[in-house]
Amino acid sequence: MEKEDQRNFLLAMVAMIAFVFLYQTFVMEPAQKRYQAQQAIVAAQEQTATVDTAAAEAAGPKPLPEALAASPRVPIDAASLDGSLRLAGARLDDLQLKKYFLTVDDEEEIRLLRPEETEFGYFTTYYWADGNTLVAGRNSAWTQVGEGTLTATTPVTLRLETEGVTIDRIVSVDENYLFTFTDTVTNTSGAAKTLRPIGSIEREGDWQSFLKATDPASAASSGLAHMGLMGVTEETLRLQKYKPLMASKKAKGEAADGVFPSTKGGWWGLTDMYWMSALVPDQATPFAASVNRASLARGGPLEVRTEGADVSLAPGASVTVQNRIFAGAKKFEVLRDYENNQDIPMMIDAIDWGWAYFLTKPFFYILHWLHGHVGSFGWAILAFTVLIKLPLVPLYNASFKSMAKLKKLQEPMKEINERFASDPQRKQQEIMKLYKQEGANPIGGCLPILVTIPIFYALYKTLYVTLDMRHEPFWYMKDLSAPDPTAIGNLFGLLPWAAADIKAVPIIGVIIGIGILPLLYGGTMAVLQSLSPPPPDKMQARIIMAMPLVFMFVFGGFAAGLVLYWVWSNVLTFIQQYTIMRLNGAETEVGKFVSGLLGRRKAPAE
């Protein structure tokens, strides 16, 4: 090797060694320290949680009034929320939704958050960590500065004084469901400190039992909407249902260390069907979102958390950091306002639009707009049905014309079936020849079904997961999101027996528990079915004839708003199909029935 090559080789080796040393010193070691600090905080929180949980389990769950009276509190009385904030830990753990009630008939508000000491503890707050130590932890002794109630116009100030750190926290709440924690952190020690905020939401107990006890309607429909972890990091919606979450299974996009980093804002929380609690860290700085899987592994509570960016404080210096918490109903216009005016990304997607979001979102926007203009969600559904059918008129017209032609061919086809009963191949050839002569398409009538099925599914999803239909009255119904409240067994509401109780009667309850709307659905489906030519196979014909009866019982347990849509859709389809078939000269069973009635009425006059 030449001297110049030797020199270049040595320089390259020195450069590589220097690069590795610098990378280790300034990149890897700080990252390792941050990770160790995070793990130390996790361990400290888990140790505290273990002690608290063990003590709570030993004492057993407390009644709600007793748990609320066990520690000093700041009352909350806002436009949409009421409850209290626990000073120990500065927790939001007592929160009710003023505008939403358990049932239509009572005034018991939906309780979203509840103290840790109760059977289903559910609470949230922001902590502060100094390296490996929690300076503001689960049970830190905050005090209220002054007096007063937290309202939308009167925030409250809390203070926490610890060794070397003082935190002044201003807690405010808006007209809806967004709390803001504005923390001014002061380094009162003689040495520099590096602090960071940690958001936490904890939920105790089995989530299905929680729902059954706190919101039975959501529990009954829990399979229809996403329920579990929900959040946005790096402009991506993250979802994980309670079952895999409680089994401590990692979610898609989760890093090896169990963290979802985000540099573009976002939020992180737990959702039920209609209600959600979510941490909304400072959107201008990076944060990391995670699930406390170690707690789940040891049988502890479910905890989701966010960890904000480090804040460096010189002795005597202060910094102000603002973090927020959403705790409330997933009302569309509220979420839209937070997304558009509060710069919380993808907040509208807290509503579970499902995989068919390209249909469910537009459907909801139209229903929401109609609701605002006609004043009733029931009328909005009826108007929406008309709007949905208008673009499909040409498709349905072509289908119904095909059905009309097939209807006219019933007699010739019957003759072909009889003539060639012993020669199936020849029979099929003659039938196809007949179709070709008359320009009939036997599968033409199936085309609308291909469009109707995704529309039905999307509307089904939309009506169930959005709040607009919940407890909305229409006609004789108090709640469009619940099954029809009438039944044959209570003479369609004339007798004081609940339809749900009648349906619970063994065997016969299935029959006498059917209400007005399911009966209308079965009737309109049967009438609509009579317009179509029956299949040549007798067994198939019997099965098709039984379908209205089967679907009548199936739809008996569906939300009344959905059945209302389907009944009205059947009525509109019948009018359209009957008109087209009459214009094409096809005779229908309904036409024969009407002609028979008119003939009997005219007979005496003759």
C-alpha positions, 0 to 999 in steps of 0.5 A: 500500500502506498504511503498516501493510501496508508494515510487516507486509510488511517484518516478514514479509520480515525473518522469512523472511530470518532463518528461512532464515539460521538454518536454513542455519546450524543445520541445513544446515551441520552436516548438510553437515559431518557428510556431509563428515566421513563421506565423508572417513572413507570415503575414508581407509578406502578409501585404506588398503584400497587399499594393503592390497589392493594389497600383498595382491594383489602377495603373493598369498593366504597359507595359513591357518596362515601368515596366522594366524601373521603377527600377534599374536592373542588365542585364543577358546575359547567354548562354541559358537565357537573361533578367535582375535582379531587385535590389529592392528585388534582384528579378529574374523577367525578364527572356527569353529563348534564345533557344525557341521561341513562334512560328516556324516562328518568333524570339520572345523568350519564356518569362518565368518571368516578373515584378510584375507590368505587367499583368502577374507578375511572379518572384522569389528570396530568402528573409532572416528573423530575428525572426518575421522580414524580414531583406531582403524582397520583396522590400529591397534596394540591390545595385550592388557591381561594375558593369557588366552583369550576364553571365555564366562566370561573376557572380555579387555581390549584397549587402544589409545593414540593421540595424544589418545585412549585406548580400553580395549576389553573383548571378551566372548562369550556361550554362543552367537554374540554378541560384545560390545565395551565401549569406554571412550574417554578424551580425553587431549588438551587440546581437546574431541573428537567421536568416533563408532563405525563397525562394519565387516564385509568380505568378499573374493572371489566369494561363490559361490567362497567357498561352494564352498570353505567350505560346499559344501552351502550352495553347492548350495542357494544359490538356495533361501535369501536370501544377501547383505545382510540387516539391520533398520533402522527396524523394516524388514527390508532384503534384497539378494542378493549379485549385485545387491549386488556390481553396486553396485545400490542397495537398496529404501529406500536413501537418496540418499547410500547410507545406511539411517538407524535410530532404533529399533535394529536390525542390519546384516550379511551372510548365507549360507544357515545362517550370518551375521555382523551388526553390532548397534550400541548399540540406545539411540542412532540409527545409520546403516547403509550399503554401501561402494559405492565399494569395489565400484565399484573392484573392492574387497571387499564392505563393510557398515558402521554408523555410531553417534551422535557422542560429545562429550568434553571434555578428560580426559573419558571415555565408555563405549559398547557395541556387539555383533557376531553371528557364527554359526549362524542357529539358531532358539532362539538368534535368538529368545533374542536378540530376546526377551531381548537386545532385538535387533529382528526377529532371528528374521527372519535366517532367510529365511522367504520371501514365504510367511512366513505359512505357513513360520513356523507350519510351522517352529514346529510342526516345532520343537515336535514335534522337541523332543517326539519327539526325531527330526526324521524322526519330527517330519516324519511327525507334522507330515504327519498334523497338516497333513492333519487339517484338510483331511480334509473337503475331501479327503473331498468330493473323493474322493467326487466321484472315486468317482462319476466312477469309477462312471461310466467305463462309461457315459462310454465308451458315450457316447464310442463312440455320439457319436464323430462329434458332439463337441458332442452327446457333451459334452452327454450327458456333462454330462447324465450328470454332472448325473444322478449328482451328479458334479463333474469338477473336484471332485478338483482342489480339494485340489491348490489347497491342497496346492501352497502347503503343499508350497512352504512346507514345501519352503522351511522344511526347506531354509532352517532348520538343524534338518534339517541333518545330522539322521539318520533311519532309514538316512539320516545327513543329512535335508537331503541327497538319499537316500544310497542308489541302485540302483547301490550296491544301496541302500547295501550296496556302498561307492559313494556315490550322488552318484558313481553319479549322475555316471555319464553317461546311465545314472547318472540311472537307477541313481542313484535311491534308496529314497525316490524309488522309494517316492515314484514307487510310492506316486504310481502307486498313488494315481493308479490310484484316480482315473478316467483322462481320456477322451483317450488322450494325456492318459492316457499323460502322466498315467501317465508322471508318477510316473516323471518325478517319481521322477527329479525328487525324486531330487535333493531333500532326503531329509526333503522326499521322506520327507514326500511319501511318507508324505503319499501313503500317508495319502492313499491310505488315506483315498481308498481307504476312501472309494471303497470305501464309495461302491461304486467299484471300483478297480484296487488292489481288483481286484489284491487280489481277484485275489491272494486269488482265486488263493490260494483256488483250490487249496483249492476 
